[in-house]
Amino acid sequence: MKILALGDIHGDQSLIKKAVKKAEKEKVDLVILTGDLTFFDQQVKNIIKPFEEKGKQVLILPGNHETMDTIRSFERAYGKTKSLHGEHFEHSGVGFFGAGYATDVGPFFINEKDTFYLLNKGHNKIKNLDKKILVTHMHPRGSSSEFSGFKGSPSITKAIKKFKPDLAIFSHIHEASGTEDKIGKTRLVNVSRKIKIFEI
């Protein structure tokens, strides 16, 4: 199974075109967009549609730049698009769960307690699967993304330690794009504005 992941698009049409081309070339099964699809929640066309036109399943989250209303509007408009915010998804025996927003900067926030609650809620539905992937907008506390000066979320780190997903994908800190870490056996990857292909 192949996954294309990308975050912090901020309505950048050229980045979407590159991602769609890469998704086609690599024959990915699934696309994950880790939030900040827009810039200050301004409606942007052709963020999801180009992937759907290629028949790709798309999983999305709100970043700190859009509301859940915007995320739900994408879900309503596109049949193969699903939010992971406090939700789950299963594909080919792999379980996905997630939580959006950020706990440090706005304009749209979430607190630490709610972050863990949402991750726990989504995980409960896929906890018996052998392969699990955690998807957030915010980076975990203790990850390399903190070099920017923005501390990561302790709740995300707590969820990683408790649920032990195989992979944690996130974005939020542009300068940390492409950095990788580990918490236990969980691989952590920042996909901020950097198209990343994963084989599971």
Rosetta blueprint (number, residue, H / E / L):
1 M L
2 K E
3 I E
4 L E
5 A E
6 L E
7 G E
8 D L
9 I L
10 H L
11 G L
12 D L
13 Q H
14 S H
15 L H
16 I H
17 K H
18 K H
19 A H
20 V H
21 K H
22 K H
23 A H
24 E H
25 K H
26 E H
27 K L
28 V L
29 D L
30 L E
31 V E
32 I E
33 L E
34 T L
35 G L
36 D L
37 L L
38 T L
39 F L
40 F L
41 D L
42 Q L
43 Q L
44 V L
45 K L
46 N L
47 I L
48 I L
49 K H
50 P H
51 F H
52 E H
53 E H
54 K L
55 G L
56 K L
57 Q E
58 V E
59 L E
60 I E
61 L L
62 P L
63 G L
64 N L
65 H L
66 E L
67 T L
68 M H
69 D H
70 T H
71 I H
72 R H
73 S H
74 F H
75 E H
76 R H
77 A H
78 Y L
79 G L
80 K L
81 T E
82 K E
83 S E
84 L L
85 H E
86 G L
87 E L
88 H E
89 F E
90 E E
91 H E
92 S L
93 G L
94 V E
95 G E
96 F E
97 F E
98 G E
99 A E
100 G L
101 Y L
102 A E
103 T L
104 D L
105 V L
106 G L
107 P L
108 F L
109 F E
110 I L
111 N L
112 E H
113 K H
114 D H
115 T H
116 F H
117 Y H
118 L H
119 L H
120 N H
121 K H
122 G H
123 H H
124 N H
125 K L
126 I L
127 K L
128 N L
129 L L
130 D L
131 K E
132 K E
133 I E
134 L E
135 V E
136 T E
137 H L
138 M L
139 H L
140 P E
141 R L
142 G L
143 S L
144 S H
145 S H
146 E H
147 F H
148 S H
149 G L
150 F L
151 K L
152 G L
153 S E
154 P H
155 S H
156 I H
157 T H
158 K H
159 A H
160 I H
161 K H
162 K H
163 F H
164 K L
165 P L
166 D L
167 L E
168 A E
169 I E
170 F E
171 S L
172 H L
173 I L
174 H H
175 E H
176 A H
177 S L
178 G L
179 T L
180 E E
181 D E
182 K E
183 I E
184 G L
185 K L
186 T E
187 R E
188 L E
189 V E
190 N E
191 V L
192 S E
193 R L
194 K L
195 I L
196 K E
197 I E
198 F E
199 E E
200 I L
